[in-house]
Structure formats: C-alpha cells, structure tokens
C-alpha cells in the first residue's frame, strides 16, 4: 500500500491534487483571494442570498433569541421552535405532508437512503448522480444498478426485469433534477410515470433546482406540477438559499419512520436553531415577489452566456491540464472559475464549471463571455 506521500505524488502527477485556497473576503458576486478582487463564478449562490441583508439580519436575530447552538441531538433536547417551524414551512412549500431537516444535503442522503432500502432491495441511479446519492446507495446494502445518463429505455428495462424477478422488493429510483456538473435536467415526467407503473419509489434531489426553477422557486417538481407524485423531495439550503443544511419532504409516515431510522439525523447534534430561523426567512424570500424578481434576473444573466434554464454552464476541455490552465488564465484575467476533474466528473471530461448568479452584473458576464471566446 502506498504511503500518504506517495499517494500525494501520484495525484500531483495525474493533475488531480487539490488544496484549500481560502478567500480573504465573504462570499459574494465578487471575492478577494490573495489580495486580488475576482468576479466569483464558482459558488452556488444562485440568487445572491448569502449576503442578503434580510437573511443576515434573520441569522443575527436567531442567535440572540435561540443561542449559538442546539447543544444536543434532535431527539434528546436539540429540537427548538425554529427547527419545527422550518420543517412545517418546507412541507407546505413542497406540497408534502411533512419534512425533516438535516445538517447538510450529504447527510440527508446518507440518512434517508439506507433507512428506506436494505439488502433485499434495489437502488437505480442515474450515472451522473451526485456522490452523496452514490455513497448512500452503497451504504444501504441494497443492490445498486446505474443507468446511463437520462436513458429512460434502460431505466424501464431495469424496472421491468427487477420487478419480474423480485415482486416484493422495494425499488428506489434516485436522480437529480438539475445535474450539478452539467446543468441539464432529468426527464422528470417520464421518470415519475415509470416509477408509478412499476411500483417504485422516487427520490428527487433538487439541490440545484431549489430556488431556481418553478413559479415559487421550489424546483423542477414544482415547474412540472409533479410535487405530489414524488415520494421523496430532497434538497439543500446551502445553494440558492444562501445558508447551509439539507431537507427531505415526504408523507407523514415516511418522515416519522426516518425520524426513527435515519442515523445522520438521530446521532448528530441538531443544526444551530439560528440557522433554521434564517432559513425560514430565506424560504419566505425565495417564494415572494422579490424571489421571483431575482429568478427573472438570473434567467437574464443565463441568457447572456447560454441557451438553457439553469445557472450551471460547463465548458468541457478534456484533460486535467487543460482545465487547470484555463482556470488559472481566467483567474489572472479577474474571474474565479473552478477546474472540475475526476472523480467529480468522469475521466477525460475535465471542465470549467461556470455558476451564474442574480448578483452578477451584465458587464461581468459579457466580459467573461469575451474571455471564454
């Protein structure tokens, strides 16, 4: 087995070595790194809420009213009023009977999937699903099958063959609404129809759709009017909401069962109540007229750079070296755009990942477009 030093040398030789490069400023459309001001096209702050004065004020108010931390897990004495109010608000917004919040989106997946399926069950994953869904499926012990990206023919064949061989098994189909590294959408209506036809459960990860898509920003499920036909609506509060945390919206029975079985919920200290208090303010803003105005501006910014509806724009360059060189060149020109490499994306598809925000100026986007050209 190679030593840590040998492993690090191997990563460096393959162009896969990573390291932390702290910012010298808060998050925002512009940031400071190493003393230089850069336009930030790297974060997932799609609506610019991470520095919104209303959200900042709510977080400060939450600390003053409920303290800095919960000091216990949710099932001991860590549940405070903001936790319950946030879950009620999320359930109402997602048109579900109930909701449960977690410390992160990753923790949501790791808690939910192993609590829903086990060794005699099956999980079907889109090939480009986020690592949290992959890791959670493996942790569950269920049989994992991966279907090619958005290939509904293959998914249907898997459902048909598995249901014929294992009529009593629980089948969970998991996918993202907006794929985090490609910015494209899943064919949600087709997936919903297939899962209903073959008696399968559906987990939809709206991490990058929440706040961005739908009349009130509740994601692709809202945009397609499918919220009440999806078993599990999962998402995060760490992207368009400008904060951190994860949630799952589902039926009351499922939420009650997950409260008793989701280990990342049961055995973690509750998120700070002030964070839940601020998340209520963020959710309210996202669903308001101001939220709609921010989504309109976001769509205008997207149109300046691409013909799509999501703010994630990949520029696939192929090699790690090409992606790293392009990112460095853009940084010298005043733009923070990350180079994304394996294992985040498949080998040979290293890329620049451009994330747009309602907080970006038209001038900055047009300058970036000219530099990319």
C-alpha positions as CSV (number, residue, x, y, z in Angstrom):
1,X,0.0,0.0,0.0
2,X,1.5,3.4,-0.9
3,X,2.4,5.9,1.8
4,X,0.4,9.1,2.0
5,X,3.4,11.0,0.4
6,X,3.4,8.5,-2.5
7,X,-0.3,8.9,-3.0
8,X,0.0,12.7,-3.0
9,X,2.8,12.5,-5.6
10,X,0.6,10.2,-7.7
11,X,-2.3,12.7,-7.5
12,X,0.0,15.5,-8.5
13,X,1.4,13.6,-11.5
14,X,-2.2,13.0,-12.7
15,X,-3.2,16.6,-12.3
16,X,-5.7,15.6,-9.6
17,X,-4.0,17.1,-6.5
18,X,-6.3,19.5,-4.6
19,X,-5.8,22.0,-1.9
20,X,-7.7,24.7,0.0
21,X,-7.3,28.3,-1.2
22,X,-9.1,30.4,1.4
23,X,-10.8,33.6,0.4
24,X,-9.9,36.9,2.0
25,X,-13.5,38.2,1.9
26,X,-17.0,37.0,2.5
27,X,-18.9,35.1,-0.2
28,X,-20.5,37.3,-2.9
29,X,-20.5,38.1,-6.6
30,X,-17.0,39.5,-6.1
31,X,-14.5,38.0,-3.7
32,X,-10.9,38.7,-2.7
33,X,-8.2,36.0,-3.0
34,X,-4.5,36.6,-2.4
35,X,-5.2,40.3,-2.4
36,X,-6.9,40.3,-5.8
37,X,-10.6,41.1,-6.5
38,X,-12.2,38.5,-8.7
39,X,-15.6,38.0,-10.2
40,X,-16.9,34.9,-8.5
41,X,-18.3,32.4,-11.0
42,X,-17.6,29.4,-8.7
43,X,-20.2,29.5,-6.0
44,X,-23.7,28.1,-5.9
45,X,-25.3,31.3,-4.5
46,X,-27.7,31.5,-7.4
47,X,-29.9,34.3,-6.1
48,X,-27.2,36.2,-4.2
49,X,-28.9,35.5,-0.8
50,X,-25.7,34.6,1.1
51,X,-25.1,38.4,1.7
52,X,-28.7,39.5,1.6
53,X,-29.3,41.9,4.4
54,X,-32.7,40.3,5.3
55,X,-31.1,36.9,5.7
56,X,-28.1,38.2,7.6
57,X,-30.5,40.0,10.0
58,X,-32.5,36.9,10.5
59,X,-29.4,34.9,11.4
60,X,-28.3,37.5,13.9
61,X,-31.8,37.6,15.4
62,X,-31.9,33.9,15.6
63,X,-28.6,33.8,17.7
64,X,-30.0,36.5,20.0
65,X,-33.3,34.6,20.5
66,X,-32.2,31.0,20.5
67,X,-28.4,31.0,21.2
68,X,-25.4,29.9,19.2
69,X,-26.0,26.1,19.2
70,X,-28.6,23.5,19.9
71,X,-26.3,21.6,22.3
72,X,-27.9,18.2,21.7
73,X,-29.3,15.9,19.0
74,X,-32.9,16.5,17.8
75,X,-34.3,13.5,19.7
76,X,-32.8,14.4,23.0
77,X,-33.4,18.1,23.6
78,X,-32.0,19.7,20.5
79,X,-35.2,20.5,18.7
80,X,-36.1,24.2,19.2
81,X,-39.1,26.1,17.7
82,X,-37.2,27.2,14.6
83,X,-36.5,23.6,13.6
84,X,-40.1,22.7,13.7
85,X,-41.3,25.9,12.0
86,X,-38.8,25.4,9.2
87,X,-40.0,21.9,8.6
88,X,-43.6,23.0,8.5
89,X,-42.7,25.7,6.1
90,X,-40.8,23.4,3.8
91,X,-43.6,20.8,3.8
92,X,-46.1,23.5,2.8
93,X,-43.8,24.9,0.1
94,X,-43.1,21.4,-1.3
95,X,-46.8,20.4,-1.2
96,X,-46.0,17.4,1.0
97,X,-47.4,16.3,4.3
98,X,-44.2,16.7,6.3
99,X,-40.5,17.4,6.1
100,X,-37.3,16.7,8.0
101,X,-34.1,18.8,8.1
102,X,-30.5,17.6,8.3
103,X,-27.1,19.2,8.8
104,X,-26.3,19.1,5.1
105,X,-27.5,17.7,1.8
106,X,-24.9,14.9,2.0
107,X,-26.2,14.0,5.5
108,X,-29.7,13.9,4.1
109,X,-28.8,11.3,1.5
110,X,-26.7,9.2,3.9
111,X,-29.6,9.2,6.4
112,X,-32.5,8.7,4.1
113,X,-31.5,6.0,1.5
114,X,-30.1,3.4,4.0
115,X,-33.3,3.9,6.1
116,X,-35.5,3.3,3.1
117,X,-33.8,0.3,1.4
118,X,-31.8,-2.6,2.6
119,X,-30.1,-5.9,1.5
120,X,-33.1,-7.4,-0.3
121,X,-33.9,-4.1,-2.1
122,X,-32.7,-2.2,-5.2
123,X,-31.5,1.3,-5.9
124,X,-31.4,2.6,-9.5
125,X,-29.2,5.6,-10.0
126,X,-28.5,7.9,-13.0
127,X,-24.8,7.6,-13.9
128,X,-24.2,11.3,-13.2
129,X,-25.9,11.4,-9.8
130,X,-24.1,13.3,-7.1
131,X,-21.6,11.4,-4.8
132,X,-24.0,11.6,-1.8
133,X,-26.5,9.5,-3.6
134,X,-23.9,7.0,-4.7
135,X,-22.4,6.7,-1.3
136,X,-25.8,6.4,0.4
137,X,-26.9,3.7,-2.0
138,X,-23.7,1.7,-1.3
139,X,-24.1,2.2,2.4
140,X,-27.6,0.8,2.3
141,X,-26.6,-2.7,1.2
142,X,-29.2,-2.7,-1.5
143,X,-28.3,-3.9,-5.0
144,X,-27.2,-0.9,-6.9
145,X,-27.8,-0.5,-10.6
146,X,-26.6,2.5,-12.6
147,X,-28.4,3.5,-15.8
148,X,-26.8,5.7,-18.5
149,X,-27.5,9.4,-18.0
150,X,-31.2,10.2,-18.6
151,X,-31.6,6.9,-20.5
152,X,-35.3,6.1,-19.9
153,X,-35.2,3.0,-22.1
154,X,-32.5,1.4,-19.8
155,X,-34.3,2.5,-16.7
156,X,-37.6,1.0,-17.9
157,X,-35.8,-2.3,-18.7
158,X,-34.2,-2.4,-15.2
159,X,-37.6,-1.8,-13.6
160,X,-39.4,-4.4,-15.7
161,X,-36.7,-7.2,-15.2
162,X,-36.2,-6.4,-11.5
163,X,-39.9,-6.3,-10.7
164,X,-40.4,-9.6,-12.5
165,X,-37.7,-11.3,-10.5
166,X,-38.4,-9.7,-7.2
167,X,-42.0,-8.7,-7.0
168,X,-41.9,-8.0,-3.2
169,X,-38.6,-6.0,-3.2
170,X,-38.5,-2.3,-2.6
171,X,-37.1,-0.4,-5.6
172,X,-35.8,3.2,-5.2
173,X,-35.0,5.3,-8.2
174,X,-32.8,8.3,-7.4
175,X,-31.8,11.2,-9.6
176,X,-31.1,14.9,-9.6
177,X,-33.4,17.4,-11.1
178,X,-30.6,19.7,-12.2
179,X,-27.3,17.8,-12.7
180,X,-24.6,19.6,-10.7
181,X,-21.7,19.3,-13.2
182,X,-23.6,19.5,-16.5
183,X,-26.5,21.8,-15.7
184,X,-29.0,19.7,-17.7
185,X,-32.4,18.5,-16.4
186,X,-33.7,15.0,-15.8
187,X,-36.8,13.9,-17.8
188,X,-38.9,14.1,-14.7
189,X,-42.3,13.4,-16.0
190,X,-41.1,10.2,-17.7
191,X,-39.3,9.1,-14.5
192,X,-42.5,9.7,-12.4
193,X,-44.6,7.7,-14.9
194,X,-42.1,4.8,-14.9
195,X,-41.9,4.6,-11.1
196,X,-45.6,4.7,-10.7
197,X,-46.1,2.0,-13.4
198,X,-43.6,-0.4,-11.8
199,X,-44.4,0.3,-8.1
200,X,-41.0,2.0,-7.4
201,X,-40.2,4.8,-5.0
202,X,-38.6,8.0,-6.4
203,X,-36.1,10.3,-4.7
204,X,-35.5,13.5,-6.5
205,X,-32.5,15.6,-5.4
206,X,-33.5,19.3,-6.1
207,X,-30.2,20.7,-4.7
208,X,-29.6,22.9,-7.8
209,X,-33.3,23.3,-8.7
210,X,-34.4,24.7,-5.4
211,X,-34.7,28.5,-5.6
212,X,-34.0,28.5,-9.3
213,X,-36.9,26.7,-11.1
214,X,-40.7,26.8,-10.6
215,X,-43.2,29.6,-10.2
216,X,-42.2,30.0,-6.5
217,X,-38.7,28.6,-6.8
218,X,-39.5,25.1,-5.4
219,X,-37.6,23.3,-8.2
220,X,-38.3,21.2,-11.3
221,X,-41.0,19.2,-9.5
222,X,-43.0,22.5,-9.0
223,X,-42.2,23.6,-12.5
224,X,-43.7,20.3,-13.9
225,X,-46.5,20.3,-11.3
226,X,-45.4,16.9,-10.1
227,X,-44.6,17.5,-6.4
228,X,-47.4,15.4,-5.1
229,X,-46.4,12.4,-7.2
230,X,-42.8,12.2,-5.9
231,X,-42.1,10.0,-2.9
232,X,-39.1,11.9,-1.6
233,X,-38.2,15.5,-2.5
234,X,-34.7,16.2,-1.2
235,X,-32.7,19.4,-1.4
236,X,-30.3,21.7,0.3
237,X,-30.3,25.2,1.9
238,X,-26.7,25.7,1.0
239,X,-27.1,26.9,-2.5
240,X,-29.8,29.2,-3.7
241,X,-31.0,29.7,-0.1
242,X,-27.6,31.1,0.8
243,X,-27.2,29.2,4.1
244,X,-26.5,25.5,4.9
245,X,-28.4,22.4,5.7
246,X,-30.5,19.7,3.9
247,X,-34.1,18.7,3.9
248,X,-36.4,15.9,2.8
249,X,-40.1,16.4,2.1
250,X,-42.4,13.3,2.1
251,X,-45.5,11.7,3.6
252,X,-46.1,11.9,7.3
253,X,-45.5,8.1,7.7
254,X,-42.1,8.3,5.8
255,X,-41.0,11.3,7.9
256,X,-41.9,9.6,11.1
257,X,-40.1,6.4,10.1
258,X,-37.0,8.4,9.0
259,X,-37.0,10.2,12.4
260,X,-36.6,6.8,13.9
261,X,-34.1,5.3,11.4
262,X,-32.1,8.0,9.7
263,X,-28.8,7.7,11.5
264,X,-27.4,11.0,10.3
265,X,-30.4,12.7,11.9
266,X,-30.6,10.7,15.1
267,X,-26.9,10.7,16.0
268,X,-25.9,14.3,15.0
269,X,-26.2,17.4,17.1
270,X,-29.0,19.5,15.8
271,X,-28.1,22.3,13.4
272,X,-28.0,25.7,15.2
273,X,-31.5,27.0,15.7
274,X,-30.4,30.4,14.4
275,X,-29.6,28.8,11.1
276,X,-33.2,27.3,10.9
277,X,-34.6,30.7,11.9
278,X,-32.6,32.3,9.0
279,X,-33.7,29.5,6.6
280,X,-37.3,30.4,7.3
281,X,-36.6,33.9,6.2
282,X,-34.7,32.7,3.1
283,X,-37.6,30.3,2.1
284,X,-40.1,33.1,2.5
285,X,-38.0,35.4,0.4
286,X,-37.5,32.8,-2.3
287,X,-41.3,32.3,-2.6
288,X,-42.0,36.0,-2.6
289,X,-42.3,38.6,-5.4
290,X,-38.6,39.6,-4.6
291,X,-37.6,35.9,-5.1
292,X,-39.4,35.8,-8.5
293,X,-37.7,39.1,-9.5
294,X,-34.3,37.5,-8.6
295,X,-35.1,34.4,-10.7
296,X,-36.0,36.7,-13.6
297,X,-32.7,38.4,-13.3
298,X,-30.9,35.1,-13.0
299,X,-32.6,33.9,-16.2
300,X,-31.5,37.1,-18.0
301,X,-27.9,36.5,-16.8
302,X,-28.0,32.9,-18.0
303,X,-29.3,34.1,-21.5
304,X,-26.2,36.3,-21.8
305,X,-24.0,33.2,-21.8
306,X,-26.0,30.1,-22.8
307,X,-29.4,28.9,-24.2
308,X,-30.7,27.0,-21.1
309,X,-32.7,27.5,-18.0
310,X,-30.2,26.5,-15.3
311,X,-27.2,28.5,-14.0
312,X,-24.6,25.8,-14.3
313,X,-22.7,26.1,-17.5
314,X,-19.9,23.6,-18.2
315,X,-17.0,24.1,-20.7
316,X,-15.6,20.6,-21.2
317,X,-11.9,20.7,-22.1
318,X,-11.0,17.0,-21.7
319,X,-7.6,16.8,-19.9
320,X,-6.9,17.9,-16.3
321,X,-4.0,20.0,-17.5
322,X,-6.2,22.0,-20.0
323,X,-8.8,22.6,-17.3
324,X,-6.3,23.8,-14.7
325,X,-4.5,26.0,-17.2
326,X,-7.8,27.6,-18.3
327,X,-8.9,28.2,-14.7
328,X,-5.5,29.8,-14.0
329,X,-5.7,32.0,-17.1
330,X,-9.2,33.2,-16.1
331,X,-8.1,34.0,-12.6
332,X,-5.3,36.1,-14.0
333,X,-8.0,38.0,-16.0
334,X,-10.1,38.6,-12.9
335,X,-12.5,35.6,-12.9
336,X,-12.9,32.8,-10.4
337,X,-14.0,29.8,-12.4
338,X,-13.1,26.3,-11.0
339,X,-11.5,23.5,-12.9
340,X,-13.5,20.3,-12.2
341,X,-11.7,17.0,-12.5
342,X,-12.1,13.3,-11.8
343,X,-13.6,11.9,-9.6
344,X,-16.2,14.7,-9.6
345,X,-16.6,14.2,-13.3
346,X,-15.7,11.1,-15.5
347,X,-12.1,10.8,-16.6
348,X,-11.4,12.6,-19.8
349,X,-14.2,15.2,-19.2
350,X,-12.3,17.8,-17.1
351,X,-14.0,21.1,-17.4
352,X,-14.6,24.6,-16.3
353,X,-17.8,24.9,-14.3
354,X,-19.4,28.3,-14.5
355,X,-22.0,29.2,-12.0
356,X,-24.2,32.2,-12.6
357,X,-26.0,34.3,-10.0
358,X,-28.6,37.0,-10.0
359,X,-26.0,39.1,-8.2
360,X,-23.7,39.2,-11.2
361,X,-23.6,42.3,-13.3
362,X,-24.3,42.1,-17.0
363,X,-20.9,43.7,-17.7
364,X,-19.1,41.0,-15.7
365,X,-20.9,38.2,-17.6
366,X,-20.2,39.8,-21.0
367,X,-16.5,40.2,-20.1
368,X,-16.4,36.5,-19.1
369,X,-18.1,35.5,-22.4
370,X,-15.5,37.5,-24.3
371,X,-12.6,35.9,-22.4
372,X,-14.1,32.4,-23.0
373,X,-14.4,33.1,-26.7
